[in-house]
Amino acid sequence: MNKKLYMETQLHELLYQGLKTELGGLKIYAAALSHAQDESLGYSWQNYLEQTRSQEQVLLKVFAELGLNPDRLTTRG
């Protein structure tokens, strides 16, 4: 494998891992919010959820620009 192809493959793998992380974060913060009893804690988690949604949207734009399929969570299966 040539160096350029190797670097591209590694970049794509990191992008897929990043998206998987953001999707997991969305689930975690949504679950946390549904159980929040402390108002200030709920506010913090809502803020984190919004930040995570924003990061997911940025990654999805990158995926679109690179022609990557966001439904494929990892390049290794």
PyMOL Python script that loads the backbone (N, CA, C, O; Angstrom):
from pymol import cmd

cmd.read_pdbstr("""\
ATOM      1  N   MET A   1       0.855  -1.177   0.000  1.00  0.00           N
ATOM      2  CA  MET A   1       0.000   0.000   0.000  1.00  0.00           C
ATOM      3  C   MET A   1       0.899   1.238   0.000  1.00  0.00           C
ATOM      4  O   MET A   1       1.832   1.338   0.797  1.00  0.00           O
ATOM      5  N   ASN A   2       0.611   2.173  -0.897  1.00  0.00           N
ATOM      6  CA  ASN A   2       1.446   3.373  -0.927  1.00  0.00           C
ATOM      7  C   ASN A   2       1.092   4.297   0.237  1.00  0.00           C
ATOM      8  O   ASN A   2       0.039   4.170   0.862  1.00  0.00           O
ATOM      9  N   LYS A   3       1.992   5.219   0.502  1.00  0.00           N
ATOM     10  CA  LYS A   3       1.851   6.084   1.679  1.00  0.00           C
ATOM     11  C   LYS A   3       0.578   6.935   1.631  1.00  0.00           C
ATOM     12  O   LYS A   3      -0.098   7.088   2.648  1.00  0.00           O
ATOM     13  N   LYS A   4       0.250   7.482   0.472  1.00  0.00           N
ATOM     14  CA  LYS A   4      -0.938   8.332   0.354  1.00  0.00           C
ATOM     15  C   LYS A   4      -2.205   7.535   0.654  1.00  0.00           C
ATOM     16  O   LYS A   4      -3.072   8.003   1.392  1.00  0.00           O
ATOM     17  N   LEU A   5      -2.314   6.349   0.096  1.00  0.00           N
ATOM     18  CA  LEU A   5      -3.478   5.503   0.338  1.00  0.00           C
ATOM     19  C   LEU A   5      -3.557   5.106   1.812  1.00  0.00           C
ATOM     20  O   LEU A   5      -4.637   5.081   2.401  1.00  0.00           O
ATOM     21  N   TYR A   6      -2.402   4.796   2.398  1.00  0.00           N
ATOM     22  CA  TYR A   6      -2.356   4.435   3.816  1.00  0.00           C
ATOM     23  C   TYR A   6      -2.852   5.597   4.679  1.00  0.00           C
ATOM     24  O   TYR A   6      -3.660   5.402   5.588  1.00  0.00           O
ATOM     25  N   MET A   7      -2.363   6.803   4.390  1.00  0.00           N
ATOM     26  CA  MET A   7      -2.763   7.983   5.175  1.00  0.00           C
ATOM     27  C   MET A   7      -4.260   8.253   5.018  1.00  0.00           C
ATOM     28  O   MET A   7      -4.934   8.595   5.990  1.00  0.00           O
ATOM     29  N   GLU A   8      -4.778   8.102   3.808  1.00  0.00           N
ATOM     30  CA  GLU A   8      -6.197   8.314   3.562  1.00  0.00           C
ATOM     31  C   GLU A   8      -7.032   7.288   4.329  1.00  0.00           C
ATOM     32  O   GLU A   8      -8.054   7.630   4.923  1.00  0.00           O
ATOM     33  N   THR A   9      -6.597   6.046   4.310  1.00  0.00           N
ATOM     34  CA  THR A   9      -7.300   4.983   5.039  1.00  0.00           C
ATOM     35  C   THR A   9      -7.311   5.276   6.532  1.00  0.00           C
ATOM     36  O   THR A   9      -8.335   5.096   7.192  1.00  0.00           O
ATOM     37  N   GLN A  10      -6.194   5.721   7.065  1.00  0.00           N
ATOM     38  CA  GLN A  10      -6.107   6.046   8.489  1.00  0.00           C
ATOM     39  C   GLN A  10      -6.994   7.242   8.837  1.00  0.00           C
ATOM     40  O   GLN A  10      -7.654   7.247   9.876  1.00  0.00           O
ATOM     41  N   LEU A  11      -7.008   8.250   7.970  1.00  0.00           N
ATOM     42  CA  LEU A  11      -7.864   9.419   8.195  1.00  0.00           C
ATOM     43  C   LEU A  11      -9.327   9.002   8.239  1.00  0.00           C
ATOM     44  O   LEU A  11     -10.071   9.421   9.126  1.00  0.00           O
ATOM     45  N   HIS A  12      -9.737   8.180   7.283  1.00  0.00           N
ATOM     46  CA  HIS A  12     -11.126   7.723   7.249  1.00  0.00           C
ATOM     47  C   HIS A  12     -11.468   6.931   8.506  1.00  0.00           C
ATOM     48  O   HIS A  12     -12.552   7.095   9.066  1.00  0.00           O
ATOM     49  N   GLU A  13     -10.558   6.082   8.948  1.00  0.00           N
ATOM     50  CA  GLU A  13     -10.793   5.303  10.166  1.00  0.00           C
ATOM     51  C   GLU A  13     -10.996   6.229  11.367  1.00  0.00           C
ATOM     52  O   GLU A  13     -11.892   6.007  12.181  1.00  0.00           O
ATOM     53  N   LEU A  14     -10.176   7.251  11.474  1.00  0.00           N
ATOM     54  CA  LEU A  14     -10.320   8.205  12.585  1.00  0.00           C
ATOM     55  C   LEU A  14     -11.641   8.961  12.507  1.00  0.00           C
ATOM     56  O   LEU A  14     -12.270   9.216  13.533  1.00  0.00           O
ATOM     57  N   LEU A  15     -12.060   9.316  11.312  1.00  0.00           N
ATOM     58  CA  LEU A  15     -13.345   9.999  11.154  1.00  0.00           C
ATOM     59  C   LEU A  15     -14.501   9.095  11.565  1.00  0.00           C
ATOM     60  O   LEU A  15     -15.431   9.542  12.237  1.00  0.00           O
ATOM     61  N   TYR A  16     -14.449   7.834  11.168  1.00  0.00           N
ATOM     62  CA  TYR A  16     -15.503   6.896  11.567  1.00  0.00           C
ATOM     63  C   TYR A  16     -15.513   6.701  13.084  1.00  0.00           C
ATOM     64  O   TYR A  16     -16.579   6.630  13.695  1.00  0.00           O
ATOM     65  N   GLN A  17     -14.334   6.615  13.686  1.00  0.00           N
ATOM     66  CA  GLN A  17     -14.265   6.480  15.143  1.00  0.00           C
ATOM     67  C   GLN A  17     -14.824   7.725  15.829  1.00  0.00           C
ATOM     68  O   GLN A  17     -15.522   7.627  16.838  1.00  0.00           O
ATOM     69  N   GLY A  18     -14.515   8.883  15.280  1.00  0.00           N
ATOM     70  CA  GLY A  18     -15.039  10.128  15.841  1.00  0.00           C
ATOM     71  C   GLY A  18     -16.554  10.184  15.778  1.00  0.00           C
ATOM     72  O   GLY A  18     -17.205  10.589  16.741  1.00  0.00           O
ATOM     73  N   LEU A  19     -17.118   9.780  14.646  1.00  0.00           N
ATOM     74  CA  LEU A  19     -18.575   9.778  14.515  1.00  0.00           C
ATOM     75  C   LEU A  19     -19.201   8.790  15.491  1.00  0.00           C
ATOM     76  O   LEU A  19     -20.223   9.081  16.113  1.00  0.00           O
ATOM     77  N   LYS A  20     -18.589   7.638  15.617  1.00  0.00           N
ATOM     78  CA  LYS A  20     -19.107   6.632  16.555  1.00  0.00           C
ATOM     79  C   LYS A  20     -19.093   7.186  17.982  1.00  0.00           C
ATOM     80  O   LYS A  20     -20.027   6.953  18.750  1.00  0.00           O
ATOM     81  N   THR A  21     -18.057   7.902  18.326  1.00  0.00           N
ATOM     82  CA  THR A  21     -17.953   8.517  19.655  1.00  0.00           C
ATOM     83  C   THR A  21     -19.061   9.544  19.867  1.00  0.00           C
ATOM     84  O   THR A  21     -19.695   9.564  20.921  1.00  0.00           O
ATOM     85  N   GLU A  22     -19.296  10.395  18.875  1.00  0.00           N
ATOM     86  CA  GLU A  22     -20.346  11.411  19.002  1.00  0.00           C
ATOM     87  C   GLU A  22     -21.725  10.765  19.117  1.00  0.00           C
ATOM     88  O   GLU A  22     -22.550  11.214  19.913  1.00  0.00           O
ATOM     89  N   LEU A  23     -21.985   9.720  18.337  1.00  0.00           N
ATOM     90  CA  LEU A  23     -23.278   9.038  18.416  1.00  0.00           C
ATOM     91  C   LEU A  23     -23.480   8.410  19.793  1.00  0.00           C
ATOM     92  O   LEU A  23     -24.584   8.434  20.338  1.00  0.00           O
ATOM     93  N   GLY A  24     -22.416   7.855  20.344  1.00  0.00           N
ATOM     94  CA  GLY A  24     -22.494   7.307  21.698  1.00  0.00           C
ATOM     95  C   GLY A  24     -22.761   8.400  22.714  1.00  0.00           C
ATOM     96  O   GLY A  24     -23.540   8.210  23.648  1.00  0.00           O
ATOM     97  N   GLY A  25     -22.112   9.547  22.534  1.00  0.00           N
ATOM     98  CA  GLY A  25     -22.330  10.679  23.428  1.00  0.00           C
ATOM     99  C   GLY A  25     -23.768  11.168  23.395  1.00  0.00           C
ATOM    100  O   GLY A  25     -24.329  11.528  24.430  1.00  0.00           O
ATOM    101  N   LEU A  26     -24.364  11.181  22.215  1.00  0.00           N
ATOM    102  CA  LEU A  26     -25.770  11.587  22.107  1.00  0.00           C
ATOM    103  C   LEU A  26     -26.663  10.678  22.941  1.00  0.00           C
ATOM    104  O   LEU A  26     -27.571  11.152  23.624  1.00  0.00           O
ATOM    105  N   LYS A  27     -26.412   9.389  22.889  1.00  0.00           N
ATOM    106  CA  LYS A  27     -27.213   8.434  23.668  1.00  0.00           C
ATOM    107  C   LYS A  27     -27.003   8.633  25.167  1.00  0.00           C
ATOM    108  O   LYS A  27     -27.955   8.604  25.947  1.00  0.00           O
ATOM    109  N   ILE A  28     -25.763   8.832  25.554  1.00  0.00           N
ATOM    110  CA  ILE A  28     -25.440   8.991  26.977  1.00  0.00           C
ATOM    111  C   ILE A  28     -26.087  10.251  27.544  1.00  0.00           C
ATOM    112  O   ILE A  28     -26.731  10.201  28.592  1.00  0.00           O
ATOM    113  N   TYR A  29     -25.919  11.383  26.853  1.00  0.00           N
ATOM    114  CA  TYR A  29     -26.480  12.634  27.374  1.00  0.00           C
ATOM    115  C   TYR A  29     -28.000  12.632  27.351  1.00  0.00           C
ATOM    116  O   TYR A  29     -28.626  13.195  28.249  1.00  0.00           O
ATOM    117  N   ALA A  30     -28.605  12.014  26.349  1.00  0.00           N
ATOM    118  CA  ALA A  30     -30.073  11.916  26.314  1.00  0.00           C
ATOM    119  C   ALA A  30     -30.572  11.080  27.486  1.00  0.00           C
ATOM    120  O   ALA A  30     -31.561  11.436  28.126  1.00  0.00           O
ATOM    121  N   ALA A  31     -29.894   9.973  27.769  1.00  0.00           N
ATOM    122  CA  ALA A  31     -30.285   9.127  28.904  1.00  0.00           C
ATOM    123  C   ALA A  31     -30.076   9.871  30.221  1.00  0.00           C
ATOM    124  O   ALA A  31     -30.920   9.808  31.115  1.00  0.00           O
ATOM    125  N   ALA A  32     -28.962  10.569  30.336  1.00  0.00           N
ATOM    126  CA  ALA A  32     -28.683  11.319  31.563  1.00  0.00           C
ATOM    127  C   ALA A  32     -29.744  12.386  31.796  1.00  0.00           C
ATOM    128  O   ALA A  32     -30.207  12.574  32.921  1.00  0.00           O
ATOM    129  N   LEU A  33     -30.124  13.079  30.739  1.00  0.00           N
ATOM    130  CA  LEU A  33     -31.150  14.120  30.870  1.00  0.00           C
ATOM    131  C   LEU A  33     -32.485  13.556  31.330  1.00  0.00           C
ATOM    132  O   LEU A  33     -33.209  14.198  32.090  1.00  0.00           O
ATOM    133  N   SER A  34     -32.804  12.368  30.873  1.00  0.00           N
ATOM    134  CA  SER A  34     -34.093  11.779  31.250  1.00  0.00           C
ATOM    135  C   SER A  34     -34.126  11.386  32.726  1.00  0.00           C
ATOM    136  O   SER A  34     -35.196  11.142  33.282  1.00  0.00           O
ATOM    137  N   HIS A  35     -32.951  11.325  33.360  1.00  0.00           N
ATOM    138  CA  HIS A  35     -32.884  10.954  34.779  1.00  0.00           C
ATOM    139  C   HIS A  35     -32.403  12.093  35.674  1.00  0.00           C
ATOM    140  O   HIS A  35     -32.272  11.917  36.885  1.00  0.00           O
ATOM    141  N   ALA A  36     -32.141  13.246  35.093  1.00  0.00           N
ATOM    142  CA  ALA A  36     -31.598  14.366  35.871  1.00  0.00           C
ATOM    143  C   ALA A  36     -32.626  14.874  36.872  1.00  0.00           C
ATOM    144  O   ALA A  36     -33.767  15.171  36.515  1.00  0.00           O
ATOM    145  N   GLN A  37     -32.207  14.970  38.123  1.00  0.00           N
ATOM    146  CA  GLN A  37     -33.077  15.498  39.169  1.00  0.00           C
ATOM    147  C   GLN A  37     -32.606  16.868  39.634  1.00  0.00           C
ATOM    148  O   GLN A  37     -33.394  17.658  40.154  1.00  0.00           O
ATOM    149  N   ASP A  38     -31.342  17.144  39.449  1.00  0.00           N
ATOM    150  CA  ASP A  38     -30.765  18.429  39.814  1.00  0.00           C
ATOM    151  C   ASP A  38     -30.829  19.355  38.594  1.00  0.00           C
ATOM    152  O   ASP A  38     -30.319  19.017  37.525  1.00  0.00           O
ATOM    153  N   GLU A  39     -31.450  20.507  38.758  1.00  0.00           N
ATOM    154  CA  GLU A  39     -31.659  21.426  37.636  1.00  0.00           C
ATOM    155  C   GLU A  39     -30.351  21.881  36.999  1.00  0.00           C
ATOM    156  O   GLU A  39     -30.242  21.924  35.774  1.00  0.00           O
ATOM    157  N   SER A  40     -29.360  22.220  37.816  1.00  0.00           N
ATOM    158  CA  SER A  40     -28.097  22.700  37.249  1.00  0.00           C
ATOM    159  C   SER A  40     -27.362  21.587  36.512  1.00  0.00           C
ATOM    160  O   SER A  40     -26.705  21.832  35.500  1.00  0.00           O
ATOM    161  N   LEU A  41     -27.474  20.373  37.019  1.00  0.00           N
ATOM    162  CA  LEU A  41     -26.862  19.232  36.340  1.00  0.00           C
ATOM    163  C   LEU A  41     -27.572  18.978  35.014  1.00  0.00           C
ATOM    164  O   LEU A  41     -26.925  18.711  34.001  1.00  0.00           O
ATOM    165  N   GLY A  42     -28.887  19.060  35.019  1.00  0.00           N
ATOM    166  CA  GLY A  42     -29.659  18.909  33.790  1.00  0.00           C
ATOM    167  C   GLY A  42     -29.286  19.965  32.761  1.00  0.00           C
ATOM    168  O   GLY A  42     -29.196  19.677  31.568  1.00  0.00           O
ATOM    169  N   TYR A  43     -29.069  21.184  33.230  1.00  0.00           N
ATOM    170  CA  TYR A  43     -28.660  22.267  32.334  1.00  0.00           C
ATOM    171  C   TYR A  43     -27.306  21.946  31.699  1.00  0.00           C
ATOM    172  O   TYR A  43     -27.116  22.130  30.497  1.00  0.00           O
ATOM    173  N   SER A  44     -26.371  21.467  32.514  1.00  0.00           N
ATOM    174  CA  SER A  44     -25.043  21.108  31.998  1.00  0.00           C
ATOM    175  C   SER A  44     -25.139  20.000  30.964  1.00  0.00           C
ATOM    176  O   SER A  44     -24.523  20.074  29.901  1.00  0.00           O
ATOM    177  N   TRP A  45     -25.914  18.974  31.281  1.00  0.00           N
ATOM    178  CA  TRP A  45     -26.053  17.850  30.348  1.00  0.00           C
ATOM    179  C   TRP A  45     -26.738  18.288  29.060  1.00  0.00           C
ATOM    180  O   TRP A  45     -26.391  17.801  27.983  1.00  0.00           O
ATOM    181  N   GLN A  46     -27.703  19.196  29.151  1.00  0.00           N
ATOM    182  CA  GLN A  46     -28.360  19.719  27.950  1.00  0.00           C
ATOM    183  C   GLN A  46     -27.346  20.451  27.081  1.00  0.00           C
ATOM    184  O   GLN A  46     -27.353  20.321  25.857  1.00  0.00           O
ATOM    185  N   ASN A  47     -26.483  21.215  27.721  1.00  0.00           N
ATOM    186  CA  ASN A  47     -25.436  21.928  27.000  1.00  0.00           C
ATOM    187  C   ASN A  47     -24.490  20.943  26.311  1.00  0.00           C
ATOM    188  O   ASN A  47     -24.140  21.134  25.146  1.00  0.00           O
ATOM    189  N   TYR A  48     -24.078  19.902  27.017  1.00  0.00           N
ATOM    190  CA  TYR A  48     -23.202  18.880  26.428  1.00  0.00           C
ATOM    191  C   TYR A  48     -23.893  18.180  25.261  1.00  0.00           C
ATOM    192  O   TYR A  48     -23.262  17.889  24.244  1.00  0.00           O
ATOM    193  N   LEU A  49     -25.179  17.913  25.409  1.00  0.00           N
ATOM    194  CA  LEU A  49     -25.940  17.267  24.341  1.00  0.00           C
ATOM    195  C   LEU A  49     -25.952  18.152  23.090  1.00  0.00           C
ATOM    196  O   LEU A  49     -25.762  17.661  21.977  1.00  0.00           O
ATOM    197  N   GLU A  50     -26.171  19.436  23.273  1.00  0.00           N
ATOM    198  CA  GLU A  50     -26.185  20.362  22.138  1.00  0.00           C
ATOM    199  C   GLU A  50     -24.811  20.454  21.476  1.00  0.00           C
ATOM    200  O   GLU A  50     -24.714  20.506  20.250  1.00  0.00           O
ATOM    201  N   GLN A  51     -23.754  20.474  22.280  1.00  0.00           N
ATOM    202  CA  GLN A  51     -22.399  20.503  21.730  1.00  0.00           C
ATOM    203  C   GLN A  51     -22.114  19.232  20.928  1.00  0.00           C
ATOM    204  O   GLN A  51     -21.510  19.283  19.856  1.00  0.00           O
ATOM    205  N   THR A  52     -22.555  18.103  21.459  1.00  0.00           N
ATOM    206  CA  THR A  52     -22.335  16.828  20.791  1.00  0.00           C
ATOM    207  C   THR A  52     -23.102  16.770  19.480  1.00  0.00           C
ATOM    208  O   THR A  52     -22.586  16.260  18.486  1.00  0.00           O
ATOM    209  N   ARG A  53     -24.328  17.284  19.463  1.00  0.00           N
ATOM    210  CA  ARG A  53     -25.106  17.346  18.215  1.00  0.00           C
ATOM    211  C   ARG A  53     -24.386  18.210  17.177  1.00  0.00           C
ATOM    212  O   ARG A  53     -24.334  17.868  15.996  1.00  0.00           O
ATOM    213  N   SER A  54     -23.839  19.320  17.633  1.00  0.00           N
ATOM    214  CA  SER A  54     -23.105  20.212  16.736  1.00  0.00           C
ATOM    215  C   SER A  54     -21.876  19.506  16.158  1.00  0.00           C
ATOM    216  O   SER A  54     -21.602  19.610  14.962  1.00  0.00           O
ATOM    217  N   GLN A  55     -21.149  18.799  17.000  1.00  0.00           N
ATOM    218  CA  GLN A  55     -19.965  18.070  16.545  1.00  0.00           C
ATOM    219  C   GLN A  55     -20.347  16.962  15.568  1.00  0.00           C
ATOM    220  O   GLN A  55     -19.626  16.699  14.605  1.00  0.00           O
ATOM    221  N   GLU A  56     -21.482  16.316  15.820  1.00  0.00           N
ATOM    222  CA  GLU A  56     -21.967  15.286  14.898  1.00  0.00           C
ATOM    223  C   GLU A  56     -22.251  15.909  13.531  1.00  0.00           C
ATOM    224  O   GLU A  56     -21.896  15.334  12.502  1.00  0.00           O
ATOM    225  N   GLN A  57     -22.888  17.078  13.516  1.00  0.00           N
ATOM    226  CA  GLN A  57     -23.223  17.741  12.257  1.00  0.00           C
ATOM    227  C   GLN A  57     -21.966  18.139  11.479  1.00  0.00           C
ATOM    228  O   GLN A  57     -21.928  18.027  10.254  1.00  0.00           O
ATOM    229  N   VAL A  58     -20.953  18.597  12.187  1.00  0.00           N
ATOM    230  CA  VAL A  58     -19.686  18.942  11.532  1.00  0.00           C
ATOM    231  C   VAL A  58     -19.089  17.696  10.885  1.00  0.00           C
ATOM    232  O   VAL A  58     -18.659  17.732   9.732  1.00  0.00           O
ATOM    233  N   LEU A  59     -19.065  16.599  11.632  1.00  0.00           N
ATOM    234  CA  LEU A  59     -18.520  15.360  11.075  1.00  0.00           C
ATOM    235  C   LEU A  59     -19.322  14.882   9.870  1.00  0.00           C
ATOM    236  O   LEU A  59     -18.743  14.410   8.892  1.00  0.00           O
ATOM    237  N   LEU A  60     -20.634  14.999   9.930  1.00  0.00           N
ATOM    238  CA  LEU A  60     -21.462  14.571   8.800  1.00  0.00           C
ATOM    239  C   LEU A  60     -21.176  15.414   7.553  1.00  0.00           C
ATOM    240  O   LEU A  60     -21.225  14.901   6.435  1.00  0.00           O
ATOM    241  N   LYS A  61     -20.881  16.694   7.739  1.00  0.00           N
ATOM    242  CA  LYS A  61     -20.503  17.541   6.601  1.00  0.00           C
ATOM    243  C   LYS A  61     -19.167  17.089   6.018  1.00  0.00           C
ATOM    244  O   LYS A  61     -18.995  17.050   4.799  1.00  0.00           O
ATOM    245  N   VAL A  62     -18.233  16.753   6.887  1.00  0.00           N
ATOM    246  CA  VAL A  62     -16.936  16.247   6.423  1.00  0.00           C
ATOM    247  C   VAL A  62     -17.134  14.945   5.650  1.00  0.00           C
ATOM    248  O   VAL A  62     -16.540  14.748   4.590  1.00  0.00           O
ATOM    249  N   PHE A  63     -17.970  14.063   6.185  1.00  0.00           N
ATOM    250  CA  PHE A  63     -18.260  12.800   5.503  1.00  0.00           C
ATOM    251  C   PHE A  63     -18.820  13.066   4.111  1.00  0.00           C
ATOM    252  O   PHE A  63     -18.407  12.428   3.143  1.00  0.00           O
ATOM    253  N   ALA A  64     -19.756  14.002   4.006  1.00  0.00           N
ATOM    254  CA  ALA A  64     -20.361  14.323   2.714  1.00  0.00           C
ATOM    255  C   ALA A  64     -19.308  14.854   1.734  1.00  0.00           C
ATOM    256  O   ALA A  64     -19.293  14.473   0.564  1.00  0.00           O
ATOM    257  N   GLU A  65     -18.437  15.728   2.220  1.00  0.00           N
ATOM    258  CA  GLU A  65     -17.384  16.294   1.365  1.00  0.00           C
ATOM    259  C   GLU A  65     -16.431  15.219   0.854  1.00  0.00           C
ATOM    260  O   GLU A  65     -15.948  15.293  -0.275  1.00  0.00           O
ATOM    261  N   LEU A  66     -16.163  14.218   1.694  1.00  0.00           N
ATOM    262  CA  LEU A  66     -15.223  13.156   1.322  1.00  0.00           C
ATOM    263  C   LEU A  66     -15.903  11.970   0.644  1.00  0.00           C
ATOM    264  O   LEU A  66     -15.233  11.035   0.206  1.00  0.00           O
ATOM    265  N   GLY A  67     -17.228  12.007   0.557  1.00  0.00           N
ATOM    266  CA  GLY A  67     -17.957  10.905  -0.060  1.00  0.00           C
ATOM    267  C   GLY A  67     -17.992   9.652   0.797  1.00  0.00           C
ATOM    268  O   GLY A  67     -18.092   8.541   0.276  1.00  0.00           O
ATOM    269  N   LEU A  68     -17.909   9.827   2.112  1.00  0.00           N
ATOM    270  CA  LEU A  68     -17.944   8.684   3.033  1.00  0.00           C
ATOM    271  C   LEU A  68     -19.375   8.407   3.466  1.00  0.00           C
ATOM    272  O   LEU A  68     -20.196   9.320   3.547  1.00  0.00           O
ATOM    273  N   ASN A  69     -19.665   7.161   3.741  1.00  0.00           N
ATOM    274  CA  ASN A  69     -20.993   6.734   4.177  1.00  0.00           C
ATOM    275  C   ASN A  69     -21.059   6.761   5.704  1.00  0.00           C
ATOM    276  O   ASN A  69     -20.414   5.936   6.350  1.00  0.00           O
ATOM    277  N   PRO A  70     -21.816   7.684   6.299  1.00  0.00           N
ATOM    278  CA  PRO A  70     -21.877   7.761   7.762  1.00  0.00           C
ATOM    279  C   PRO A  70     -22.587   6.574   8.405  1.00  0.00           C
ATOM    280  O   PRO A  70     -22.470   6.364   9.612  1.00  0.00           O
ATOM    281  N   ASP A  71     -23.318   5.800   7.613  1.00  0.00           N
ATOM    282  CA  ASP A  71     -23.991   4.626   8.173  1.00  0.00           C
ATOM    283  C   ASP A  71     -23.021   3.471   8.415  1.00  0.00           C
ATOM    284  O   ASP A  71     -23.354   2.502   9.097  1.00  0.00           O
ATOM    285  N   ARG A  72     -21.853   3.582   7.865  1.00  0.00           N
ATOM    286  CA  ARG A  72     -20.813   2.561   8.061  1.00  0.00           C
ATOM    287  C   ARG A  72     -19.906   3.058   9.186  1.00  0.00           C
ATOM    288  O   ARG A  72     -19.062   3.927   8.965  1.00  0.00           O
ATOM    289  N   LEU A  73     -20.076   2.515  10.385  1.00  0.00           N
ATOM    290  CA  LEU A  73     -19.421   3.097  11.567  1.00  0.00           C
ATOM    291  C   LEU A  73     -17.925   2.848  11.657  1.00  0.00           C
ATOM    292  O   LEU A  73     -17.207   3.660  12.240  1.00  0.00           O
ATOM    293  N   THR A  74     -17.441   1.762  11.105  1.00  0.00           N
ATOM    294  CA  THR A  74     -15.995   1.551  11.106  1.00  0.00           C
ATOM    295  C   THR A  74     -15.589   0.976   9.768  1.00  0.00           C
ATOM    296  O   THR A  74     -16.383   0.304   9.109  1.00  0.00           O
ATOM    297  N   THR A  75     -14.380   1.230   9.368  1.00  0.00           N
ATOM    298  CA  THR A  75     -13.899   0.706   8.093  1.00  0.00           C
ATOM    299  C   THR A  75     -13.454  -0.743   8.227  1.00  0.00           C
ATOM    300  O   THR A  75     -13.106  -1.386   7.236  1.00  0.00           O
ATOM    301  N   ARG A  76     -13.467  -1.248   9.437  1.00  0.00           N
ATOM    302  CA  ARG A  76     -13.032  -2.631   9.666  1.00  0.00           C
ATOM    303  C   ARG A  76     -14.185  -3.553  10.000  1.00  0.00           C
ATOM    304  O   ARG A  76     -13.976  -4.641  10.536  1.00  0.00           O
ATOM    305  N   GLY A  77     -15.402  -3.130   9.688  1.00  0.00           N
ATOM    306  CA  GLY A  77     -16.523  -4.049   9.864  1.00  0.00           C
ATOM    307  C   GLY A  77     -17.428  -3.790  11.000  1.00  0.00           C
ATOM    308  O   GLY A  77     -18.392  -4.529  11.202  1.00  0.00           O
TER     309      GLY A  77
END
""", "prot")
cmd.dss("prot")
cmd.show_as("cartoon", "prot")
cmd.util.cbc("prot")
cmd.orient("prot")
